[in-house]
Amino acid sequence: MIAIFILGYIAIIFEHTIRVNKTATALLMASLTWMFLFFVSPNVHALGEKVNDISQIIFFLMGAMTLVEVIDAHKGFKVVTDLIQTSSKKKMLWIIGFATFFLSAVLDNLTTTIVMISLLRKLVPDPKERWMLGAMVVIAANAGGAWTPIGDVTTTMLWINGNITTLTVMRMLIVPSLVSLVVALLLLGWNLKGVYPHIVARAHREEVEPGARLIFCAGMGALIFVPIFKALTGLPPFMGILISLGVLWLITDVLHSPHETRQHLRLPHILTRIDTSGVLFFLGILLAISALDVGGILQELAEFLNTAIGNLPIIATLIGLISAVIDNVPLVAAGMGMWDMQTYPADSSLWQMLAFCAGTGGSILIIGSAAGVAFMGLEKVDFIWYLKRVSLIALVSYFAGVAAFILQGMVLSIL
């Protein structure tokens, strides 16, 4: 099983070299690990339990992705572009950084990156001028997504599984995430001077679709409603996202069904824009990790780490560093299987630090997060450029956030 997983993961990392889509590899890896596990020890009940847990994450992701696509189809994110009125390079960096940080706290970091890069293309025509701003978007999106349960897939996984709760994780991670953001802004903007010579106003003149403002407000409200729904009812988050999606579907049908020219704004068409390949990739990865969990491999790894290192903050920090190379989804899924909730109950500092480290550590390399990969693909950014110009800054901001989390814990324990 370990050999299957390692070979599969190497194939995922070198997807562009071997020209095999990572989703195909993930699905094959998941199927083969479970086949091997059944060959050694058949356990249909365990598979059913894992599929039940994973399906909740998949349903949540599909619902959230659809809500965001509805807003984007109506050009509702123009609300964000209208806030940017400067041509100063340093001011632009800070505005983009904070806008990305807070937007990714509500949206996921991948979607936020796509939205912000699209925005930057309208504001800064020169691709080379955009690269540094885009790098800031990656760091800010990962930092902003880490401190809310709906801002990052890994935090969402921990939240859905009951490892963290909404208000506690927001209260404990907002300061470390902000520290990480501000340190990156200070370092990236240190030598950034002057103005962008060709700032254009096209973004402010862009026409929106009918009902754009209503859909934007309804969509953002629907996403914010999900953690409130979970707290009030105790039902799983995917139920809240499905309710939100149903309400938004109803609104768009009422708005657009009388008009034949607006069919592209209705949900049946918008559903065709969903990244199905990405959803299936998460399914494959989570199924493969669950096979390692059922096989007892993750528990053995946890025992080794506890014996060899023994310091949970150091282990969590190392997981964050590893996430710069390996996707943070399987790392967090592995962490959830490595430590049980009887020993480390909900809102334990282990789960909070794991959420922060896995979320922000991916910024160190451009391939370390979905946000970085999206930036690389959209802007054709060179891996070496990011390594030389951004990686050290991202590493320093990561350690600054980790230090802030540990210091915050020490202060709270004294109080």
NORLIN-V55964 format. One record per pair of residues at least 24 apart in sequence whose ideal C-beta (glycine too) atoms are under 10 Angstrom apart, sorted by the first residue. I is the first residue (numbers start at 1). J is the second residue. D is the distance in whole Angstrom. If there is no record, write none. Layout:
i = <I,I>
j = <J,J>
d = <D,D>
//
This chain:
i = <1,1,1,1,1,1,1,1,1,1,1,1,1,2,2,2,2,2,3,3,4,4,4,4,4,4,4,4,4,4,4,5,5,5,5,5,5,5,5,5,5,7,8,8,8,8,8,9,9,9,9,9,12,12,12,12,12,12,13,13,13,13,15,16,16,21,21,21,22,22,22,22,22,22,22,23,23,23,23,23,23,23,23,23,23,23,24,24,24,24,25,25,25,25,26,26,26,26,26,26,26,26,26,26,26,27,27,27,27,27,27,27,28,28,29,29,29,29,29,29,30,30,30,30,30,30,30,30,30,30,30,31,31,31,31,32,32,33,33,33,33,33,33,33,33,33,33,34,34,34,34,34,34,35,36,36,37,37,37,37,37,38,40,41,41,41,43,43,46,46,46,46,46,47,47,47,47,49,49,50,50,50,50,50,50,50,51,51,51,51,53,53,53,53,53,53,53,54,54,54,54,54,54,54,54,54,54,55,55,55,56,56,56,56,56,56,56,57,57,57,57,57,57,57,57,57,57,57,57,57,57,57,58,58,58,58,58,58,59,59,59,59,59,59,59,59,60,60,60,60,60,60,60,60,60,60,60,60,60,60,61,61,61,61,61,61,61,61,61,61,61,61,62,62,62,62,62,62,62,62,62,63,63,63,63,63,63,63,63,63,63,63,63,63,63,64,64,64,64,64,64,64,64,64,64,64,64,64,64,65,65,65,65,65,65,65,65,65,65,65,65,66,66,66,66,66,66,66,66,66,66,66,67,67,67,67,67,67,67,67,67,67,67,67,67,67,67,68,68,68,68,68,68,68,68,68,68,68,68,68,68,69,69,69,69,69,69,69,69,69,69,70,70,70,70,70,70,70,70,70,70,70,70,70,70,70,70,71,71,71,71,71,71,71,71,71,71,71,71,71,71,72,72,72,72,72,72,72,72,72,73,73,73,73,73,73,73,73,73,73,73,74,74,74,74,74,74,74,74,74,74,74,74,74,74,74,74,75,75,75,75,75,75,75,76,76,76,76,76,76,76,76,76,76,76,76,77,77,77,77,77,77,77,77,77,77,77,77,77,78,78,78,78,78,78,78,78,78,78,78,79,79,79,79,79,79,80,80,80,80,80,80,81,81,81,81,81,81,81,81,81,81,81,82,82,82,84,84,84,84,84,84,84,85,85,85,86,86,86,86,87,87,87,87,87,87,87,87,88,88,88,88,88,88,89,89,89,89,89,89,89,89,89,89,90,90,90,90,90,90,90,90,90,91,91,91,92,92,92,92,92,92,92,92,92,92,92,92,93,93,93,93,93,93,93,93,93,93,94,94,94,94,94,94,94,94,95,96,96,96,96,96,96,96,96,96,96,97,97,97,97,97,97,97,97,97,97,97,97,97,97,98,98,98,98,98,98,99,99,99,100,100,100,100,100,100,100,100,100,100,100,100,100,101,101,101,101,101,101,101,101,101,101,101,101,101,101,101,101,101,102,102,102,102,102,103,103,103,103,103,103,103,104,104,104,104,104,104,104,104,104,104,104,104,104,104,104,104,105,105,105,105,105,105,105,105,105,105,105,105,105,105,105,106,106,106,106,106,106,106,106,106,106,107,107,107,107,107,107,107,107,107,108,108,108,108,108,108,108,108,108,108,108,109,109,109,109,109,109,109,109,109,109,109,109,109,109,109,109,109,109,109,109,109,109,110,110,110,110,110,110,110,110,110,110,110,110,111,111,111,111,111,111,112,112,112,112,112,112,112,112,112,112,113,113,113,113,113,113,113,113,113,113,113,113,113,113,114,114,114,114,114,114,114,115,116,116,116,116,117,117,117,117,117,117,118,118,119,120,120,120,121,121,121,121,121,122,122,122,122,122,122,122,122,123,123,123,123,123,123,123,123,124,124,124,124,124,125,125,125,125,125,125,126,126,126,127,127,127,128,128,129,129,129,129,130,130,130,130,130,131,131,131,131,131,131,131,131,131,132,132,132,132,132,132,133,133,133,133,134,134,134,134,134,134,134,134,134,134,134,135,135,135,135,135,135,135,135,135,135,135,135,135,135,135,136,136,136,136,136,136,136,136,137,137,137,137,137,138,138,138,138,138,138,138,138,138,138,138,138,138,138,138,138,138,139,139,139,139,139,139,139,139,139,139,139,139,139,139,139,139,139,139,139,140,140,140,140,140,140,140,141,141,141,141,141,141,141,141,141,142,142,142,142,142,142,142,142,142,142,142,142,142,142,142,142,142,142,142,142,143,143,143,143,143,143,143,143,143,143,143,143,143,143,143,143,143,143,144,144,144,144,144,144,144,144,145,145,145,145,145,145,145,145,146,146,146,146,146,146,146,146,146,146,146,146,146,146,146,146,147,147,147,147,147,147,147,147,147,147,147,147,147,147,148,148,148,148,148,148,148,149,149,149,149,149,150,150,150,150,150,150,150,151,151,151,151,152,152,152,152,152,152,152,152,152,152,152,152,153,153,153,153,153,153,153,153,153,153,154,154,154,154,154,154,154,154,154,154,154,154,154,154,154,154,154,154,155,155,155,155,155,155,155,155,155,156,156,156,156,157,157,157,157,157,157,157,157,157,157,158,158,158,158,158,158,158,158,158,158,159,159,159,159,159,159,159,160,160,160,160,161,161,161,161,161,161,162,162,162,162,162,162,163,163,163,163,163,163,163,163,163,163,163,163,163,163,163,164,164,164,164,164,164,164,165,165,165,165,165,165,166,166,166,166,166,166,167,167,167,168,168,168,168,169,169,169,169,169,169,169,170,171,171,171,171,172,172,172,172,172,172,172,172,172,172,172,173,173,173,173,173,173,173,173,173,173,175,175,175,175,175,176,176,176,176,176,176,176,176,176,176,176,176,176,176,176,176,177,177,177,177,177,177,178,178,179,179,179,179,179,179,179,179,179,180,180,180,180,180,180,180,180,180,180,180,180,180,180,180,181,181,181,181,182,182,182,183,183,183,183,183,183,183,183,183,183,184,184,184,184,184,184,184,184,184,184,185,185,186,186,186,186,187,187,187,187,187,187,187,188,188,188,188,188,190,209,209,209,209,209,210,210,210,210,210,210,211,211,211,211,211,211,211,212,214,214,214,215,215,215,215,215,218,218,218,218,218,219,219,219,219,219,221,221,222,222,222,222,278,281,281,282,282,282,282,285,285,285,285,286,286,286,287,288,288,289,289,289,289,289,289,289,289,289,290,290,290,292,292,292,292,292,293,293,293,293,293,294,296,297,297,297,298,298,298,298,298,298,298,299,299,299,299,300,301,301,301,301,302,302,302,302,302,302,302,303,304,305,305,305,306,306,312,312,312,312,312,312,312,313,313,313,313,313,313,313,313,314,315,315,315,315,315,316,316,316,316,316,316,316,316,316,316,316,316,316,317,317,317,317,317,317,317,317,317,317,318,318,319,319,319,319,319,320,320,320,320,320,320,320,320,320,320,320,320,320,320,320,320,321,321,321,321,321,321,321,321,321,322,322,322,322,322,323,323,323,323,323,323,323,323,323,323,323,323,324,324,324,324,324,324,324,324,324,324,324,324,324,324,324,325,325,325,325,325,325,326,326,326,327,327,327,327,327,327,327,328,328,328,328,328,328,328,328,328,328,328,329,329,331,331,331,331,332,332,332,349,349,349,349,349,349,352,352,353,353,353,353,356,356,356,356,356,357,357,357,357,359,360,360,360,360,360,360,360,361,361,361,361,361,361,362,362,363,363,363,363,363,363,363,364,364,364,364,364,364,364,364,364,365,365,365,365,366,366,366,368>
j = <32,33,34,35,36,37,40,288,291,292,294,295,297,33,292,295,297,301,33,36,28,29,30,31,32,33,35,36,288,291,292,29,30,32,33,288,289,291,292,297,330,32,32,33,284,285,288,285,288,326,327,330,281,284,285,326,327,330,325,326,327,367,373,367,377,277,280,281,277,278,280,281,284,285,327,275,276,277,278,279,280,281,282,283,284,285,277,280,281,284,281,284,285,288,280,281,282,283,284,285,286,287,288,327,330,280,281,283,284,285,287,288,284,288,284,285,287,288,289,291,54,280,283,284,285,286,287,288,289,290,291,284,287,288,291,288,291,284,287,288,289,290,291,292,294,295,297,287,288,290,291,294,295,291,291,295,290,291,292,294,295,291,295,294,295,296,294,295,290,291,293,294,295,287,290,291,294,290,294,286,287,289,290,291,293,294,283,286,287,290,157,160,161,236,286,290,336,157,160,282,283,285,286,287,289,290,333,238,283,286,157,160,161,236,237,238,239,153,156,157,159,160,161,236,237,238,279,282,283,286,329,333,238,279,280,282,283,286,160,236,237,238,239,241,242,279,150,153,156,157,159,160,226,236,237,238,239,240,241,242,108,153,156,157,238,241,274,275,278,279,282,283,238,241,242,245,271,274,275,276,279,222,223,226,237,238,239,240,241,242,243,244,245,246,248,107,108,111,150,153,156,222,223,226,237,238,241,244,245,107,108,110,111,241,271,273,274,275,276,278,279,219,241,244,245,248,249,267,270,271,273,274,107,111,215,218,219,220,222,223,226,241,244,245,248,249,270,106,107,108,110,111,112,114,115,219,220,223,270,273,274,111,219,267,269,270,271,272,273,274,275,215,216,218,219,222,245,248,249,251,252,265,266,267,270,271,273,107,111,115,212,215,216,217,218,219,220,222,223,248,270,111,114,115,118,215,216,219,270,273,209,212,215,252,264,265,266,267,269,270,273,208,209,210,211,212,213,214,215,216,219,252,255,256,262,265,270,206,207,208,209,212,215,216,208,209,211,212,213,214,215,216,217,218,219,220,103,107,111,112,114,115,116,118,119,208,212,216,219,119,122,203,204,206,207,208,209,212,213,216,208,212,213,216,217,220,112,115,116,119,203,216,115,116,118,119,120,122,123,202,203,204,206,203,204,206,119,120,122,123,199,203,204,199,201,204,123,195,196,199,123,124,194,195,196,197,198,199,192,193,194,195,196,199,124,129,132,133,189,192,193,194,195,196,185,188,189,190,191,192,193,194,195,189,192,195,120,123,124,129,132,133,136,189,192,195,196,199,132,133,135,136,140,184,185,188,189,192,136,181,182,185,186,188,189,192,133,120,123,124,132,133,134,136,137,140,185,133,136,137,139,140,141,143,144,181,182,184,185,188,189,140,144,178,181,182,185,137,140,144,133,136,137,138,139,140,141,142,143,144,145,181,371,136,137,139,140,141,142,143,144,145,147,151,177,178,180,181,182,185,140,144,148,151,181,137,140,141,144,145,151,220,137,140,141,142,143,144,145,146,147,148,150,151,152,177,359,371,141,143,144,145,146,147,148,149,150,151,152,170,174,177,224,144,145,148,150,151,219,220,221,223,224,141,144,145,148,150,151,219,220,223,141,145,150,151,152,153,155,156,223,370,371,137,138,140,141,142,143,144,145,146,151,152,153,154,155,359,362,363,369,370,371,372,374,141,145,152,153,275,278,369,370,371,372,373,374,141,145,275,370,371,374,137,138,140,141,142,144,145,151,371,374,137,138,140,141,142,145,369,370,371,372,373,374,375,378,141,370,371,374,375,377,378,141,140,141,371,375,371,374,375,377,378,379,203,378,203,203,378,379,200,202,203,378,379,199,200,201,202,203,204,205,206,196,198,199,200,201,202,203,204,196,197,198,199,200,196,197,198,199,200,202,196,197,198,379,380,381,379,385,196,197,198,199,196,375,378,379,381,375,379,380,381,382,385,386,389,390,188,189,192,385,389,390,188,192,196,379,366,371,372,374,375,376,378,379,381,386,390,184,188,363,366,372,375,379,381,385,386,389,390,391,393,394,181,184,185,188,189,192,390,393,371,372,374,375,379,184,362,363,366,368,369,370,371,372,373,374,375,376,381,386,390,394,180,181,183,184,185,187,188,360,362,363,364,369,371,372,390,393,394,397,398,177,180,181,184,185,363,371,359,362,363,369,370,371,372,374,375,177,180,181,323,328,358,359,360,361,362,363,364,368,369,370,371,372,394,397,398,173,176,177,178,179,180,181,182,183,184,356,359,360,363,394,397,398,401,174,177,178,180,181,359,360,371,177,355,359,360,362,369,370,371,173,174,176,177,180,328,352,355,356,357,358,359,360,361,362,401,171,172,173,174,175,176,177,178,180,352,355,356,359,360,173,174,177,223,224,227,355,226,227,230,237,355,223,224,226,227,237,240,241,177,223,355,359,328,329,332,355,356,358,359,360,362,369,370,371,278,282,327,328,329,332,358,359,369,370,323,327,328,329,330,331,332,333,335,336,354,355,356,357,358,359,362,369,328,332,351,352,354,355,356,358,359,226,237,332,355,282,286,328,329,332,333,335,336,355,358,332,333,335,336,346,351,352,354,355,358,226,227,230,237,346,351,355,230,236,237,238,332,333,336,341,346,351,236,341,345,346,347,351,332,335,336,339,341,344,345,346,347,348,350,351,352,354,355,346,347,348,351,352,354,355,227,230,231,346,347,351,226,227,228,230,231,237,227,231,347,346,347,351,352,227,346,347,351,352,355,356,227,347,352,408,412,347,349,351,352,353,355,356,405,408,409,412,352,353,355,356,359,360,401,404,405,408,401,404,405,407,408,352,353,356,357,360,398,400,401,402,403,404,405,406,407,408,409,356,359,360,401,404,405,401,404,397,400,401,402,403,404,405,407,408,356,359,360,363,394,396,397,398,399,400,401,402,403,404,405,360,397,400,401,397,400,401,393,394,396,397,398,399,400,401,403,404,360,363,390,393,394,396,397,398,400,401,393,397,393,396,397,400,390,392,393,394,396,397,400,389,390,393,394,397,393,255,256,262,264,265,255,256,259,261,262,265,251,252,254,255,256,262,265,265,251,252,255,248,251,252,255,265,244,247,248,251,252,244,245,247,248,251,247,248,246,247,248,251,370,327,329,327,329,330,333,327,329,330,333,329,330,333,333,330,333,329,330,331,332,333,334,335,336,337,333,336,337,330,333,334,337,338,333,334,336,337,338,337,337,334,337,338,333,334,335,336,337,338,339,337,338,339,340,338,334,335,337,338,334,335,337,338,339,340,343,338,338,335,338,339,338,339,339,344,348,349,350,353,354,349,350,353,357,402,405,406,409,402,339,350,353,354,357,349,350,351,352,353,354,355,356,357,358,361,402,405,353,356,357,361,398,399,402,403,405,406,357,361,353,354,357,358,361,353,354,356,357,358,359,360,361,362,363,364,368,398,399,401,402,357,361,362,364,368,395,398,399,402,357,358,361,362,368,357,358,359,360,361,362,363,364,365,368,369,398,360,361,362,363,364,365,366,367,368,369,372,391,394,395,398,361,362,364,365,367,368,362,367,368,358,362,367,368,369,370,373,354,355,357,358,359,360,361,362,368,369,370,358,370,357,358,361,362,357,358,359,405,406,408,409,412,413,405,409,402,405,406,409,398,401,402,404,405,398,401,402,405,401,394,397,398,399,400,401,402,394,395,398,399,401,402,394,398,390,391,393,394,395,397,398,390,391,392,393,394,395,396,397,398,390,391,394,395,390,391,394,394>
d = <9,5,9,10,5,6,8,9,6,6,10,6,7,9,8,9,6,10,10,9,9,6,10,10,5,5,9,7,8,9,10,6,10,9,6,6,8,8,6,9,9,9,8,8,9,9,7,9,9,7,9,8,8,9,8,9,8,9,8,7,9,8,10,10,10,7,10,9,9,10,10,6,9,9,9,10,9,5,8,9,5,4,9,9,7,10,9,9,9,9,9,8,10,10,7,5,8,8,3,5,9,8,7,10,9,6,8,7,4,9,8,9,8,9,6,8,8,5,10,9,10,10,7,4,7,8,4,4,9,8,7,8,8,9,10,9,9,10,8,5,9,9,4,7,10,8,10,7,8,8,5,9,10,9,8,9,10,5,9,6,5,9,8,9,8,10,6,10,8,9,9,5,10,9,8,9,8,9,9,8,7,9,4,8,8,7,10,10,8,8,9,8,7,10,8,8,10,10,10,9,7,10,5,6,9,7,9,8,9,10,10,6,9,5,7,5,9,8,7,6,10,6,9,10,9,8,10,7,9,7,10,9,8,6,9,7,6,8,10,9,9,4,9,7,7,10,9,9,7,9,9,7,8,8,6,4,9,9,5,9,8,7,8,10,9,9,10,9,8,6,7,9,9,8,9,9,9,7,10,9,6,9,10,9,9,7,10,9,4,6,9,7,5,9,10,8,7,8,7,10,8,9,7,8,9,9,6,9,9,10,8,9,7,10,10,9,5,7,10,8,8,10,9,10,6,8,9,7,7,6,9,6,9,10,10,9,5,9,6,6,10,7,6,6,6,10,10,10,6,8,10,5,9,9,8,7,10,8,10,10,10,9,10,9,10,5,8,9,5,6,9,6,10,9,6,9,9,6,8,9,7,8,9,7,6,10,10,9,9,9,8,6,6,10,9,4,7,10,9,9,10,8,8,7,9,10,10,9,9,8,7,9,8,9,7,6,9,10,8,5,7,7,4,8,6,4,9,9,4,7,9,9,9,10,10,6,10,7,8,4,6,5,9,9,7,8,9,5,7,9,5,3,8,9,7,8,9,9,10,10,10,5,9,8,7,10,9,7,10,9,10,7,8,6,9,5,10,7,9,8,9,8,7,6,9,9,10,7,8,7,10,9,9,10,9,5,10,7,8,10,4,7,8,8,6,10,8,9,10,6,9,8,9,10,10,8,10,8,9,8,9,9,9,4,5,8,9,4,9,9,8,6,8,10,10,8,8,9,8,5,7,6,6,6,9,10,5,9,10,5,7,9,9,9,10,9,9,8,8,10,10,7,9,10,9,9,7,8,7,6,10,6,10,10,7,6,5,6,9,10,9,6,10,10,7,10,10,7,9,10,10,5,9,6,6,7,10,9,5,8,8,5,10,9,9,6,9,7,5,8,9,7,9,10,8,9,8,9,8,10,10,7,5,9,9,4,5,10,9,6,10,9,9,10,10,9,5,8,10,6,4,9,9,10,8,8,10,5,10,10,9,6,10,10,10,10,9,8,7,10,9,9,9,7,4,8,8,4,4,9,10,9,10,5,8,10,10,8,10,9,5,7,9,7,5,10,8,5,9,9,9,9,10,9,10,7,7,7,10,6,10,5,6,9,9,8,10,8,7,10,9,7,9,6,7,7,6,6,10,8,10,8,9,9,8,9,4,5,9,7,4,9,7,6,8,10,10,8,9,10,7,7,5,10,9,8,9,9,8,9,8,8,4,6,10,8,6,9,10,10,9,9,9,8,10,8,5,10,7,7,8,7,10,6,6,9,5,9,10,9,8,4,8,9,5,6,8,10,10,9,6,9,10,7,10,8,7,9,9,10,7,6,10,5,7,10,8,7,9,10,9,10,10,9,8,9,10,7,9,5,4,9,10,7,8,10,6,7,9,8,6,9,5,10,8,7,8,9,10,5,9,6,9,8,8,7,6,8,9,10,10,6,9,8,10,9,10,10,6,9,9,6,10,6,9,7,8,8,9,6,9,7,10,7,8,9,10,9,10,10,10,10,10,5,9,8,5,7,9,10,9,7,9,8,9,7,10,8,9,7,7,4,10,8,8,9,7,7,6,9,10,9,10,7,10,9,7,10,10,9,6,7,9,7,10,5,5,9,8,5,9,9,9,8,8,8,7,9,5,9,10,8,8,10,5,9,10,9,9,8,8,6,6,9,9,9,6,7,8,9,9,10,10,9,8,9,4,9,9,9,9,9,10,10,9,10,6,5,8,6,5,10,9,5,9,6,8,9,10,9,9,9,5,8,9,5,5,10,10,8,9,7,5,8,10,8,9,7,10,7,9,10,7,9,10,10,9,10,6,9,10,9,10,8,6,10,8,5,8,10,10,6,5,9,8,3,6,10,10,9,9,8,4,5,9,8,4,8,10,10,8,8,8,10,8,9,9,10,10,8,10,8,6,9,8,9,6,8,6,7,8,10,9,9,10,10,8,8,10,9,8,10,8,5,9,9,9,9,9,10,7,10,8,6,8,10,9,10,8,9,9,5,6,10,8,4,8,9,10,8,6,10,10,5,6,9,10,10,8,10,10,9,5,9,8,6,10,8,10,10,9,8,10,7,6,7,10,7,9,10,7,10,9,7,9,6,9,7,5,9,10,8,8,7,10,10,9,9,7,6,8,10,9,6,8,9,9,10,7,9,6,10,10,9,9,7,9,7,8,9,6,8,8,9,4,9,8,8,7,6,9,5,6,9,6,9,9,8,6,6,10,9,4,8,7,6,10,9,8,9,8,4,10,8,10,10,7,8,6,6,9,9,10,10,10,10,8,8,10,5,9,9,9,8,7,8,9,6,9,7,5,9,10,9,10,7,9,9,6,8,9,6,9,9,6,10,8,10,8,4,7,8,4,4,9,9,7,10,7,8,7,6,9,9,9,8,8,5,5,9,8,4,9,9,9,8,10,5,8,9,9,5,6,9,6,3,9,10,8,10,9,7,10,8,8,8,10,8,10,6,4,9,9,4,8,10,9,10,8,9,6,7,8,4,9,9,9,10,9,9,10,9,10,10,9,4,9,6,7,10,9,8,6,9,9,9,10,9,8,9,6,7,7,8,10,7,8,8,8,10,5,8,9,8,10,7,10,8,7,7,7,8,8,9,7,6,6,9,8,10,10,6,9,9,10,10,7,6,10,8,9,9,10,6,10,10,7,6,5,7,7,8,6,10,7,9,8,5,9,9,4,6,10,9,7,8,10,8,9,9,7,7,10,8,8,8,4,9,9,10,9,9,10,9,6,8,9,4,5,9,7,7,9,8,9,7,10,9,6,9,8,8,3,6,9,10,9,10,10,7,10,9,9,9,8,9,8,5,8,9,8,9,6,9,8,8,6,9,10,9,9,9,9,9,9,7,9,9,4,5,9,8,5,8,10,8,9,8,10,6,8,9,8,6,10,10,9,8,9,9,7,6,6,7,9,8,8,3,6,8,7,3,8,10,9,10,7,9,9,7,8,6,10,7,9,8,8,10,10,9,9,8,10,9,7,5,8,9,4,5,9,8,9,6,8,10,10,6,6,8,4,4,9,8,4,8,9,8,8,8,9,10,9,9,7,7,6,9,9,8,10,8,9,8,8,8,9,10,10,9,4,7,10,7,5,8,7,9,9,9,9,6,9,9,10,5,9,8,9,10,6,10,10,8,9,8,6,8,9,9,7,7,9,6,8,8,7,9,10,8,8,5,10,10,6,8,9,9,6,10,9,9,9,9,8,9,9,4,9,8,7,9,6,9,9,5,5,10,9,6,9,6,8,10,8,8,9,9>
//
